[in-house]
């Protein structure tokens, strides 16, 4: 092992540029778990919807196209556990439960909004890159099939 190299994956103190952090890729890394949670498609959609206002479960379910009741329940529980969403239960019949972003969730939404803006600004470039890739892949496939075996 080289001098100054840590045995721990993702160890990044002492690097030339403290802004350039290496990602810890270990399966048990807390940062990785948090990123996995907040970057999944259901969490992103729920956070975006709750940024606008407090919503009930049924409203969220109608607003998030394709999510099952179970997946929405799991997503909301995980976001609540991470401190991104708060849940308020009202003692009425039938029970009423409201969900809203916490201050931590609002700060995350600002980061997500930046990513969405970047995506919107670059979607044509990405679309062009995908088309070029697909054409190259199709051409490579045609060439491979033309080779006698």
C-alpha positions in Angstrom: 0.0 0.0 0.0 1.3 3.5 -0.9 2.2 6.0 1.7 -0.8 8.1 2.7 -3.3 5.7 1.3 -6.0 4.6 3.7 -7.4 1.1 3.8 -10.9 2.5 4.2 -12.8 3.0 0.9 -13.9 6.5 0.3 -11.4 8.0 2.8 -10.8 11.5 1.6 -9.1 13.7 4.2 -5.8 15.0 3.2 -6.6 15.2 -0.5 -5.3 18.1 -2.5 -8.8 19.6 -3.0 -11.2 19.3 0.0 -14.1 20.2 -2.4 -13.4 17.0 -4.5 -14.7 14.3 -2.1 -14.5 10.7 -3.1 -17.8 8.8 -2.7 -17.7 6.0 -0.2 -18.9 3.0 -2.2 -19.2 0.5 0.6 -22.7 -1.0 1.0 -22.9 0.0 4.6 -22.0 3.7 4.1 -24.6 6.1 5.5 -24.1 8.6 2.7 -24.8 5.9 0.1 -28.0 4.9 2.0 -29.2 8.4 2.1 -28.5 9.1 -1.6 -30.2 5.8 -2.5 -33.3 6.9 -0.6 -33.6 10.5 -1.8 -32.7 9.7 -5.4 -35.3 7.0 -6.0 -38.1 7.9 -8.3 -40.9 7.8 -5.8 -39.1 9.9 -3.2 -38.2 12.6 -5.8 -41.8 12.9 -6.9 -43.2 13.0 -3.3 -40.7 15.7 -2.3 -41.6 17.7 -5.4 -45.3 17.5 -4.7 -45.0 18.3 -1.0 -42.9 21.3 -1.7 -46.1 23.0 -3.0 -48.3 22.2 0.0 -49.3 19.7 2.7 -51.1 16.7 1.2 -53.1 13.8 2.4 -52.1 10.2 1.4 -55.0 9.9 -1.1 -54.0 13.1 -2.8 -50.4 11.9 -3.1 -51.5 8.6 -4.5 -53.6 10.3 -7.2 -50.8 12.7 -8.0 -48.0 10.2 -8.4 -48.8 8.3 -11.5 -47.9 4.6 -11.3 -47.2 4.3 -7.6 -48.8 1.5 -5.6 -50.4 2.1 -2.2 -47.7 -0.1 -0.7 -44.8 1.7 -2.4 -46.2 5.1 -1.4 -46.6 4.0 2.2 -43.0 2.7 2.3 -41.6 5.8 0.6 -43.4 8.1 3.0 -42.3 6.1 6.1 -38.7 6.2 4.9 -38.8 10.0 4.2 -40.4 10.5 7.6 -37.7 8.3 9.3 -35.0 10.4 7.5 -36.5 13.6 8.9 -37.5 14.9 5.4 -41.3 14.6 5.8 -43.5 15.1 8.8 -46.8 13.2 9.3 -49.7 14.6 11.3 -52.5 12.3 12.3 -55.9 13.8 13.2 -58.2 11.9 15.6 -61.2 11.9 13.4 -63.3 9.2 11.7 -62.2 8.3 9.2 -58.6 9.0 10.3 -57.0 11.9 8.5 -53.2 12.0 7.9 -51.4 14.9 6.4 -47.8 14.9 5.1 -45.5 17.9 4.6 -41.9 18.7 4.1 -39.8 19.5 7.1 -37.2 22.3 6.9 -34.6 19.6 6.1 -36.9 18.3 3.3 -37.3 21.9 2.0 -33.5 22.3 1.8 -33.3 19.0 -0.1 -36.0 20.2 -2.5 -33.8 23.2 -3.4 -31.0 20.8 -4.4 -33.4 18.6 -6.4 -34.7 21.7 -8.2 -31.2 22.5 -9.3 -30.8 19.0 -10.8 -34.2 19.4 -12.6 -33.1 22.7 -14.0 -29.8 21.2 -15.2 -31.7 18.3 -16.8 -34.1 20.7 -18.6 -31.2 22.8 -19.9 -29.4 19.8 -21.3 -32.2 17.4 -22.3 -31.6 18.1 -26.1 -27.9 17.3 -25.8 -28.6 14.1 -23.9 -31.3 13.1 -26.4 -28.8 13.7 -29.3 -26.1 11.7 -27.4 -28.6 8.8 -26.9 -29.5 8.8 -30.6 -25.8 8.8 -31.6 -25.1 6.0 -29.2 -28.1 3.9 -30.4 -27.0 4.4 -34.1 -23.4 3.3 -33.2 -24.6 0.3 -31.3 -27.0 -0.7 -34.1 -24.1 -0.4 -36.7 -21.8 -2.4 -34.5 -24.5 -5.1 -34.2 -24.9 -5.2 -38.0 -21.2 -5.5 -38.5 -20.9 -8.3 -35.9 -23.7 -10.2 -37.6 -22.1 -9.8 -41.0 -18.9 -11.5 -39.8 -18.9 -15.2 -40.9 -18.6 -17.7 -38.0 
